[in-house]
């Protein structure tokens, strides 16, 4: 979980993560790697929960 003090910070991080960790999904629907927000992110968001999945070490 992340906390952001100012409005807009969570949205900035959300966009940064979308670019840095694009979501990759297998043909069978499994998530292989990438950024997946678990809570909605808006300009007024101050708390955010997300996961970043990696296939490293598999």
N, C-alpha and C positions, 0 to 999 in steps of 0.2 A: 504494500500500500504506500502510496506517495501522498504527501501533503504539499500544497502550493499556497503561499501567502497572498499572492496577488492574482486578481482575475486575469485570465488569458494565459497564465503560465502552463496550466494543465493542457490547454488546447495546443500550445506551442510544442510541448513534449509529445503529445499525441501525433501531431503531424511529423515531427522529427522521427519518431519510432516507426510510423508507417513507411517512411522513406528508407530508414536504416535497416529495418527488419521486415521485408515484405513477406506476407503470409503465403506459404506454399502448401497446397493440399493435393494429396494423392488422388488417383482416379477412383479409388474405393471410398473416398470421403475422409480419410484420416488426415489430420493436420501433421505435416512433416516438420515445419519450422516457421518461425516468424513471430511477429507481434500480434497479440490478441487482447484487446481491451475487454475487461469483464464488467465495467461500469460505463454508463454513458459519459461522454466528454463534451462539454459545452464551454462557451466563453466564461461562464460564471462558476465552473467547476473548481473546487478547492481540494477535493480528495479523489484519487484515482486508484483503481485496482486493475492490474494487467499482468500478463505473463509474456515472456519472450522465450520461445522454444528453439532449441538448437539440436541439430542432428550430430554434433560433434561427440565423439566417443561411443557412438552406437555401433 
